[in-house]
Amino acid sequence: LGFEHSRDNSDYVYLTSDLVGLKGKKYDGKRNHINKFKKLYMFEYENIDNNNIDECYRIMDKWCSERSCNDHSDFYCENIANREMLDNYENLGCKGAIIKVGGCAEAFTVGEMLNNDTAVIHIEKANGKVNGLYTFINQQFCTNEWSNTTYINREQDLGVEGLRKAKLSYNPVKLIDKYTVIIK
């Protein structure tokens, strides 16, 4: 029996106040992305409900098609997990939001309370061709749904280089290490 550190599965934990306020020089780029997004696009923030949850599936389908999810095991498994969460959205007691750009849903996110001071964001998908959309939905969801929490856990990066870079760019206060148990 042994244990092996699994950096790819370590969770990123942030101060909610950092993700909401994006204050200071270290967040200049994030604020610039949001300001550019607001300048370029007409947008709406909506909570996910039965009337718009189908838009989440559509966004997932497009996201997976662009990344060939069926050919990439991590994306394939993520797609299945995300669909299962959407299938059971009402029963799980999650919160979610959609960002519409020019009247069309282009991003969605889903999370829930992990404990009394920490929210966890399970899903965040967006049209990467819409400049600043990922940054915008992250900041808006944290502001509108989780501003009463101390921490936000944005889960792991699965070893995907671009995702790791993006998660590190938000300056996590800590990583929650995860380990693989090896049975010989």
WOUR-V773092 format. One record per residue. N is the residue number from 0. OMEGA is omega as a letter, one per 30 degrees, with the letter a starting at -180 (999 if undefined). D_LAST is the distance of its C-alpha to the last C-alpha in Angstrom with 1 decimal. Layout:
n=N omega=OMEGA d_last=D_LAST
n=N omega=OMEGA d_last=D_LAST
//
This chain:
n=0 omega=l d_last=5.9
n=1 omega=l d_last=8.1
n=2 omega=l d_last=11.0
n=3 omega=l d_last=12.9
n=4 omega=a d_last=16.6
n=5 omega=a d_last=17.8
n=6 omega=a d_last=21.5
n=7 omega=a d_last=22.3
n=8 omega=l d_last=21.8
n=9 omega=l d_last=23.6
n=10 omega=l d_last=26.7
n=11 omega=l d_last=30.2
n=12 omega=a d_last=32.6
n=13 omega=l d_last=36.3
n=14 omega=l d_last=39.4
n=15 omega=a d_last=41.3
n=16 omega=l d_last=44.5
n=17 omega=a d_last=43.3
n=18 omega=l d_last=42.5
n=19 omega=a d_last=45.8
n=20 omega=a d_last=48.1
n=21 omega=a d_last=46.7
n=22 omega=l d_last=48.9
n=23 omega=a d_last=49.3
n=24 omega=a d_last=49.1
n=25 omega=l d_last=45.3
n=26 omega=l d_last=46.0
n=27 omega=a d_last=49.1
n=28 omega=l d_last=47.4
n=29 omega=l d_last=46.1
n=30 omega=l d_last=49.6
n=31 omega=l d_last=51.1
n=32 omega=a d_last=48.9
n=33 omega=l d_last=50.0
n=34 omega=l d_last=53.6
n=35 omega=l d_last=53.7
n=36 omega=a d_last=52.1
n=37 omega=a d_last=54.8
n=38 omega=a d_last=57.5
n=39 omega=a d_last=56.5
n=40 omega=l d_last=55.6
n=41 omega=a d_last=57.0
n=42 omega=l d_last=54.1
n=43 omega=l d_last=53.4
n=44 omega=l d_last=50.6
n=45 omega=l d_last=49.9
n=46 omega=l d_last=47.5
n=47 omega=l d_last=45.5
n=48 omega=a d_last=46.9
n=49 omega=a d_last=47.5
n=50 omega=a d_last=50.3
n=51 omega=a d_last=48.2
n=52 omega=l d_last=44.6
n=53 omega=l d_last=45.1
n=54 omega=l d_last=45.7
n=55 omega=l d_last=42.1
n=56 omega=l d_last=40.9
n=57 omega=l d_last=43.4
n=58 omega=l d_last=42.1
n=59 omega=l d_last=38.5
n=60 omega=a d_last=39.6
n=61 omega=a d_last=41.4
n=62 omega=a d_last=38.6
n=63 omega=l d_last=36.1
n=64 omega=a d_last=38.7
n=65 omega=a d_last=39.3
n=66 omega=a d_last=35.6
n=67 omega=a d_last=34.7
n=68 omega=a d_last=32.1
n=69 omega=a d_last=31.3
n=70 omega=a d_last=30.3
n=71 omega=a d_last=28.1
n=72 omega=a d_last=24.9
n=73 omega=l d_last=25.1
n=74 omega=l d_last=28.8
n=75 omega=a d_last=28.4
n=76 omega=l d_last=26.0
n=77 omega=l d_last=28.3
n=78 omega=l d_last=31.3
n=79 omega=a d_last=29.9
n=80 omega=a d_last=29.1
n=81 omega=l d_last=32.5
n=82 omega=l d_last=34.3
n=83 omega=l d_last=32.7
n=84 omega=l d_last=33.8
n=85 omega=l d_last=37.3
n=86 omega=a d_last=37.5
n=87 omega=a d_last=36.9
n=88 omega=a d_last=38.7
n=89 omega=a d_last=41.3
n=90 omega=a d_last=39.0
n=91 omega=l d_last=36.5
n=92 omega=l d_last=39.3
n=93 omega=l d_last=38.6
n=94 omega=l d_last=41.3
n=95 omega=a d_last=41.9
n=96 omega=l d_last=44.5
n=97 omega=l d_last=45.9
n=98 omega=l d_last=48.0
n=99 omega=l d_last=50.8
n=100 omega=a d_last=52.4
n=101 omega=l d_last=55.8
n=102 omega=a d_last=55.3
n=103 omega=l d_last=52.1
n=104 omega=a d_last=48.7
n=105 omega=l d_last=46.6
n=106 omega=l d_last=43.8
n=107 omega=l d_last=42.0
n=108 omega=a d_last=39.5
n=109 omega=l d_last=37.9
n=110 omega=l d_last=36.6
n=111 omega=l d_last=36.6
n=112 omega=l d_last=36.6
n=113 omega=l d_last=33.2
n=114 omega=a d_last=34.7
n=115 omega=a d_last=38.2
n=116 omega=a d_last=38.5
n=117 omega=l d_last=36.0
n=118 omega=l d_last=36.3
n=119 omega=l d_last=33.6
n=120 omega=a d_last=34.6
n=121 omega=a d_last=32.4
n=122 omega=l d_last=34.5
n=123 omega=a d_last=37.0
n=124 omega=a d_last=38.4
n=125 omega=l d_last=41.7
n=126 omega=a d_last=43.8
n=127 omega=l d_last=43.1
n=128 omega=l d_last=46.5
n=129 omega=a d_last=48.2
n=130 omega=l d_last=48.5
n=131 omega=a d_last=47.1
n=132 omega=l d_last=46.0
n=133 omega=l d_last=42.3
n=134 omega=a d_last=43.7
n=135 omega=a d_last=46.4
n=136 omega=l d_last=44.3
n=137 omega=a d_last=41.9
n=138 omega=a d_last=44.8
n=139 omega=a d_last=46.7
n=140 omega=l d_last=43.9
n=141 omega=a d_last=43.1
n=142 omega=a d_last=46.8
n=143 omega=a d_last=47.7
n=144 omega=a d_last=44.8
n=145 omega=a d_last=42.9
n=146 omega=l d_last=45.5
n=147 omega=l d_last=45.3
n=148 omega=l d_last=41.7
n=149 omega=a d_last=40.5
n=150 omega=l d_last=37.4
n=151 omega=l d_last=36.2
n=152 omega=a d_last=32.5
n=153 omega=l d_last=32.5
n=154 omega=a d_last=28.8
n=155 omega=l d_last=26.6
n=156 omega=l d_last=27.5
n=157 omega=a d_last=24.5
n=158 omega=l d_last=25.0
n=159 omega=a d_last=28.4
n=160 omega=a d_last=30.6
n=161 omega=l d_last=33.8
n=162 omega=l d_last=32.4
n=163 omega=a d_last=30.9
n=164 omega=a d_last=34.3
n=165 omega=a d_last=36.1
n=166 omega=l d_last=34.1
n=167 omega=a d_last=34.5
n=168 omega=l d_last=38.2
n=169 omega=l d_last=38.7
n=170 omega=l d_last=37.7
n=171 omega=l d_last=34.9
n=172 omega=l d_last=35.3
n=173 omega=l d_last=31.5
n=174 omega=l d_last=28.2
n=175 omega=a d_last=25.7
n=176 omega=l d_last=22.4
n=177 omega=a d_last=19.4
n=178 omega=l d_last=15.7
n=179 omega=l d_last=12.7
n=180 omega=a d_last=9.8
n=181 omega=l d_last=6.4
n=182 omega=a d_last=3.8
n=183 omega=999 d_last=0.0
//
